[in-house]
Amino acid sequence: MTRRKLSCYLIVCNEADRIEACLKPLAGWVDQLVILDSGSTDNTVELAKKYTDEVYQTDWPGYGPQRNRALAKCEHDWVLNLDADERVTESLKLEIDEVLSRRELDATFIKMPWHTYLFGKPLKRGRYSSPQGKLFYKPGAKFKDRQVHETLLLPVEKVLVLKSPLIHFSWRNYQHIQEKHLKYATLIAKHKFDAGKRTTIGFAILRFFSDFLQQYVFRLGFLDGWRGLLMAMILGQYAFHKYAALVGLQNAHLDDQLD
């Protein structure tokens, strides 16, 4: 049996320094490659057009709505959802080809190991080593309409976990780590505030320690040495920032009411 046809999409903005490393393994392998760019000011669009004719320039409505836009442009039943900081290895391509060539394929959601690199080495434990559901059966699928940490919703979720890894270079440097987590934290805080949730600085501090312990101790981050310690600290900060930002929104709202 021939491999089922495969669409792949990326949502991007200002990824000129790394988008080609992501696209090169995809060109000529996937049956359709869709790229949605949301206002890049570098040459991301020009580089993307070297690998596909389906490059679209859009506004930025948030992660969930943008992924749904891209999904709507995918023509085939099987969709691979990648980011510009991810790399498909040759072994992963072969394993995906094998799975999508099976006569009987019961799975609708295919996860793959995630090898996330931090300062030159992959994190082997904790949050950034969990298998990621990047390949899925499209009919009826959609993403939650959220600004960040959008969840894929499937009518029927039957998971298959592959053995070959997806390589992930999430952060360019330490500054990028902090900027990215702070951006996500403030978006999540706004989502929580709009949903009516409230908190205190005391809870924000508690979440720093609980998330640090979760990553470093309970998810065995300490086995990654100093990188594991650093990532546990960063994720503790990330948790703190989410709830500290929510406190800031609460107080700004109170100030507006007093005016």
C-alpha positions as CSV (number, residue, x, y, z in Angstrom):
1,M,0.0,0.0,0.0
2,T,1.3,3.5,-0.9
3,R,1.7,6.1,1.9
4,R,-1.4,8.1,2.7
5,K,-1.0,11.7,1.4
6,L,0.4,14.1,4.0
7,S,-0.1,17.9,4.4
8,C,2.3,19.9,6.6
9,Y,1.9,23.4,7.9
10,L,3.9,26.0,9.8
11,I,2.8,29.3,11.3
12,V,5.8,31.7,11.4
13,C,7.0,35.2,12.0
14,N,10.7,36.4,11.8
15,E,12.2,33.0,11.5
16,A,14.8,33.7,8.7
17,D,17.7,32.4,10.8
18,R,16.2,28.9,11.2
19,I,13.3,28.3,8.8
20,E,15.4,26.7,6.1
21,A,16.7,24.0,8.4
22,C,13.1,23.1,9.1
23,L,11.9,23.2,5.5
24,K,14.7,21.4,3.8
25,P,13.8,17.9,5.1
26,L,10.1,18.6,4.3
27,A,10.5,19.7,0.7
28,G,9.8,16.8,-1.7
29,W,8.7,14.5,1.2
30,V,5.3,15.9,2.3
31,D,2.6,16.2,-0.4
32,Q,1.6,19.7,0.6
33,L,3.5,22.3,2.5
34,V,1.6,25.3,3.8
35,I,3.2,28.3,5.5
36,L,1.3,31.2,7.2
37,D,3.4,34.2,7.9
38,S,2.1,36.9,10.3
39,G,4.1,40.0,9.4
40,S,7.7,39.0,9.2
41,T,10.1,42.0,8.8
42,D,13.1,39.8,7.8
43,N,13.3,37.6,4.7
44,T,11.3,34.7,6.2
45,V,8.7,34.9,3.4
46,E,11.3,34.9,0.6
47,L,13.1,31.9,2.1
48,A,9.8,30.0,2.5
49,K,8.9,30.5,-1.1
50,K,12.0,28.6,-2.1
51,Y,10.3,25.4,-0.7
52,T,6.6,25.9,-1.5
53,D,4.2,28.0,-3.5
54,E,1.7,28.0,-0.6
55,V,3.0,30.9,1.5
56,Y,0.3,33.2,2.8
57,Q,0.8,36.5,4.6
58,T,-1.8,37.2,7.3
59,D,-2.4,39.2,10.4
60,W,-2.0,37.6,13.9
61,P,-5.2,36.5,15.6
62,G,-3.5,34.3,18.2
63,Y,-2.1,30.8,18.1
64,G,-5.3,28.8,18.1
65,P,-7.1,30.9,15.4
66,Q,-3.9,31.0,13.3
67,R,-3.5,27.2,13.5
68,N,-7.1,26.7,12.4
69,R,-6.5,29.0,9.4
70,A,-3.6,26.9,8.4
71,L,-5.5,23.7,9.0
72,A,-8.3,24.9,6.7
73,K,-5.7,25.2,3.9
74,C,-4.5,21.6,4.3
75,E,-5.9,19.4,1.5
76,H,-5.1,15.9,2.9
77,D,-6.6,13.8,5.7
78,W,-3.3,13.5,7.5
79,V,-1.6,16.7,8.8
80,L,1.8,17.3,10.3
81,N,1.9,20.4,12.5
82,L,5.4,21.8,12.9
83,D,7.1,25.0,14.1
84,A,10.1,26.6,12.5
85,D,12.3,25.6,15.5
86,E,11.7,21.9,14.8
87,R,13.6,19.5,12.6
88,V,12.3,16.2,11.1
89,T,15.0,13.6,11.1
90,E,15.5,11.0,8.4
91,S,14.6,8.2,10.8
92,L,11.4,10.0,11.8
93,K,10.4,10.5,8.1
94,L,10.9,6.7,7.5
95,E,8.8,5.8,10.5
96,I,6.0,8.2,9.5
97,D,6.1,6.8,6.0
98,E,5.8,3.2,7.4
99,V,2.9,4.1,9.7
100,L,1.0,6.0,7.0
101,S,1.5,3.1,4.6
102,R,-0.2,0.5,6.9
103,R,-3.3,-1.1,5.4
104,E,-5.0,-0.9,8.8
105,L,-4.3,2.4,10.7
106,D,-6.5,2.8,13.8
107,A,-4.7,5.8,15.3
108,T,-5.9,9.4,14.8
109,F,-3.2,11.2,16.9
110,I,0.4,10.3,16.4
111,K,3.0,11.5,19.0
112,M,6.8,11.5,18.6
113,P,9.6,11.9,21.1
114,W,10.7,15.5,21.5
115,H,14.4,16.2,21.8
116,T,14.5,19.8,23.0
117,Y,18.0,21.3,23.0
118,L,19.2,23.6,25.7
119,F,22.7,25.1,25.2
120,G,24.0,22.3,23.0
121,K,22.4,19.2,24.6
122,P,18.9,17.7,24.7
123,L,16.9,17.7,27.9
124,K,16.2,14.0,28.5
125,R,13.8,14.5,31.5
126,G,10.9,16.8,32.4
127,R,8.4,18.9,30.5
128,Y,10.4,19.5,27.3
129,S,11.1,15.8,26.8
130,S,7.4,14.6,26.6
131,P,6.2,13.1,23.3
132,Q,4.4,15.6,21.2
133,G,1.2,15.0,19.1
134,K,2.3,16.6,15.9
135,L,0.6,14.3,13.3
136,F,-3.1,13.8,13.2
137,Y,-6.1,12.8,11.2
138,K,-7.7,16.0,10.0
139,P,-11.5,15.3,9.6
140,G,-13.3,17.0,12.4
141,A,-10.1,18.3,14.0
142,K,-9.7,21.9,15.3
143,F,-7.7,23.9,17.8
144,K,-9.1,25.6,20.8
145,D,-9.6,29.3,20.2
146,R,-6.9,30.4,22.6
147,Q,-4.1,32.9,22.3
148,V,-1.4,30.5,23.6
149,H,-1.1,26.8,24.6
150,E,-3.8,25.9,22.1
151,T,-5.1,22.4,22.4
152,L,-5.9,20.2,19.4
153,L,-9.5,18.8,19.7
154,L,-10.2,15.5,17.8
155,P,-13.6,13.8,17.4
156,V,-11.9,10.5,18.3
157,E,-8.4,10.4,19.9
158,K,-6.5,7.2,19.4
159,V,-2.8,7.7,20.2
160,L,0.2,6.0,18.6
161,V,3.7,7.0,19.9
162,L,6.6,6.7,17.5
163,K,10.2,5.8,18.4
164,S,12.1,8.3,16.3
165,P,12.6,11.9,17.7
166,L,11.6,15.3,16.5
167,I,14.4,17.7,17.1
168,H,13.5,20.9,18.8
169,F,15.6,24.1,19.1
170,S,13.2,26.2,21.0
171,W,15.5,29.0,22.2
172,R,18.2,31.0,20.4
173,N,19.9,32.1,23.6
174,Y,19.1,32.8,27.3
175,Q,17.5,36.1,26.5
176,H,15.2,34.4,24.0
177,I,14.2,31.8,26.7
178,Q,13.1,34.5,29.1
179,E,11.4,36.7,26.4
180,K,9.4,33.7,25.1
181,H,8.3,32.5,28.5
182,L,7.3,36.0,29.6
183,K,5.3,36.6,26.5
184,Y,3.4,33.3,27.0
185,A,2.9,34.0,30.7
186,T,1.3,37.4,30.0
187,L,-1.0,35.9,27.3
188,I,-2.1,33.2,29.7
189,A,-2.7,35.7,32.5
190,K,-4.9,37.7,30.2
191,H,-6.8,34.5,29.3
192,K,-7.3,33.7,33.0
193,F,-8.4,37.3,33.8
194,D,-11.0,37.3,31.0
195,A,-12.3,34.0,32.3
196,G,-12.9,35.5,35.7
197,K,-10.0,33.9,37.6
198,R,-8.2,35.8,40.4
199,T,-5.1,35.2,42.5
200,T,-2.6,36.6,44.9
201,I,1.2,37.2,44.9
202,G,1.4,34.6,47.6
203,F,0.0,32.0,45.2
204,A,2.3,33.2,42.5
205,I,5.3,32.5,44.9
206,L,3.9,29.1,45.8
207,R,3.6,28.2,42.1
208,F,7.3,29.1,41.6
209,F,8.3,26.5,44.2
210,S,5.7,23.8,43.2
211,D,6.6,24.0,39.5
212,F,10.3,24.0,40.2
213,L,9.9,20.9,42.3
214,Q,7.7,19.3,39.7
215,Q,10.3,19.7,37.0
216,Y,13.5,19.2,39.0
217,V,12.5,16.4,41.4
218,F,9.3,14.6,40.4
219,R,10.0,14.7,36.6
220,L,13.7,13.9,37.3
221,G,15.1,17.1,35.8
222,F,18.1,16.8,38.2
223,L,19.4,13.9,35.9
224,D,20.0,16.6,33.2
225,G,22.7,18.2,35.4
226,W,23.0,22.0,35.4
227,R,20.8,22.2,32.4
228,G,18.0,20.4,34.3
229,L,18.5,22.8,37.2
230,L,18.4,25.8,34.9
231,M,15.2,24.6,33.2
232,A,13.5,23.9,36.5
233,M,14.3,27.5,37.6
234,I,13.0,28.9,34.3
235,L,9.7,26.9,34.6
236,G,9.3,28.1,38.2
237,Q,9.8,31.7,37.0
238,Y,7.3,31.0,34.2
239,A,4.7,29.9,36.7
240,F,5.4,32.9,38.9
241,H,5.1,35.3,36.0
242,K,1.7,33.9,34.9
243,Y,0.1,34.6,38.3
244,A,2.1,37.8,39.0
245,A,0.8,39.1,35.7
246,L,-2.7,38.2,36.7
247,V,-2.3,40.1,39.9
248,G,-1.2,43.1,37.8
249,L,-4.3,42.9,35.6
250,Q,-6.5,42.6,38.7
251,N,-5.0,45.8,40.2
252,A,-5.2,47.7,36.9
253,H,-8.9,46.8,36.7
254,L,-9.5,48.1,40.2
255,D,-7.7,51.3,39.4
256,D,-9.9,51.7,36.3
257,Q,-13.0,51.3,38.5
258,L,-11.8,54.0,40.9
259,D,-11.2,56.5,38.1
